[in-house]
């Protein structure tokens, strides 16, 4: 991404960012699922409710 900190005009900054995004190489496809590193939560047991 282009460094746009020095550009004060919002429209100009947006234009610079868009052109930079178009020029950037496409990202590679994911090899693992997106939530692979997330902690897995155990399902609560079915049955009588707590309250």
C-alpha positions in Angstrom: 0.0 0.0 0.0 1.2 3.5 -0.8 2.2 5.8 2.0 -0.6 8.4 2.1 0.1 10.1 5.5 1.4 13.3 3.9 -1.7 13.7 1.6 -4.3 15.9 3.4 -7.0 15.8 0.7 -9.3 12.8 1.3 -10.3 12.3 -2.3 -6.7 12.5 -3.5 -5.6 10.0 -0.8 -8.3 7.6 -1.9 -7.2 7.8 -5.5 -3.6 7.1 -4.6 -4.6 4.1 -2.5 -6.9 2.7 -5.2 -4.2 2.9 -7.9 -1.7 1.2 -5.5 -4.2 -1.6 -4.8 -4.7 -2.2 -8.5 -0.9 -2.4 -9.1 -0.3 -4.8 -6.2 0.2 -8.4 -7.0 -2.8 -10.6 -6.2 -2.7 -12.5 -2.9 -2.2 -16.2 -3.0 -5.1 -18.5 -2.2 -5.3 -19.7 1.4 -3.7 -23.0 2.3 -5.5 -23.4 5.6 -9.1 -22.4 6.6 -9.5 -18.8 7.9 -10.3 -19.8 11.5 -7.6 -22.5 11.8 -5.7 -20.8 14.6 -8.8 -20.0 16.6 -9.4 -21.8 19.9 -12.2 -24.4 19.4 -15.1 -24.2 21.8 -16.6 -27.4 23.1 -20.3 -27.7 22.6 -22.3 -27.4 25.8 -24.0 -30.6 26.8 -27.7 -30.9 25.9 -30.2 -31.5 28.7 -31.5 -29.6 31.7 -30.9 -25.9 31.6 -28.9 -24.3 34.3 -31.6 -21.8 35.3 
